[in-house]
């Protein structure tokens, strides 16, 4: 009986976390967004009602 040669398993890349690939695409879009500080009035309206369900 002759033994058949064993083929090595194909090299597989480690599985990439789908959340990482999704967020990296979004991060690329948001990289150049310039944010400004809020005025006192903007802060008042942004927090108004957040303590209520």
C-alpha positions in Angstrom: 0.0 0.0 0.0 1.3 3.4 -0.9 0.3 6.4 1.2 -1.1 9.4 -0.6 0.7 12.6 0.0 -1.1 15.0 2.4 -1.9 18.4 1.0 -1.4 21.2 3.5 -4.5 23.2 4.3 -4.8 26.5 2.4 -3.7 29.5 4.4 -6.6 31.4 5.8 -6.6 35.0 6.9 -7.9 35.5 10.4 -11.6 36.5 10.3 -12.0 40.3 10.5 -14.6 41.6 12.9 -17.5 42.9 10.8 -18.0 45.8 13.2 -14.4 47.0 12.7 -14.7 47.0 8.9 -18.1 48.8 9.1 -17.0 51.4 11.5 -13.7 52.1 9.6 -15.6 53.0 6.5 -17.8 55.4 8.5 -14.8 56.8 10.3 -13.2 57.6 6.9 -16.3 59.7 6.0 -16.4 61.5 9.3 -12.7 62.2 9.5 -12.9 65.7 7.9 -16.0 66.9 9.8 -15.2 70.1 11.7 -17.2 70.5 14.9 -17.8 73.8 16.6 -18.5 74.5 20.3 -22.1 75.0 21.3 -23.4 78.4 22.4 -25.3 78.6 25.7 -28.6 78.7 23.8 -27.6 75.7 21.7 -26.7 73.8 24.9 -30.0 74.7 26.5 -32.0 73.4 23.6 -29.9 70.3 23.1 -30.4 69.2 26.8 -34.0 70.3 27.1 -36.2 67.2 27.7 -33.4 64.7 28.0 -34.4 64.0 31.5 -37.9 63.0 30.5 -38.8 59.7 29.0 
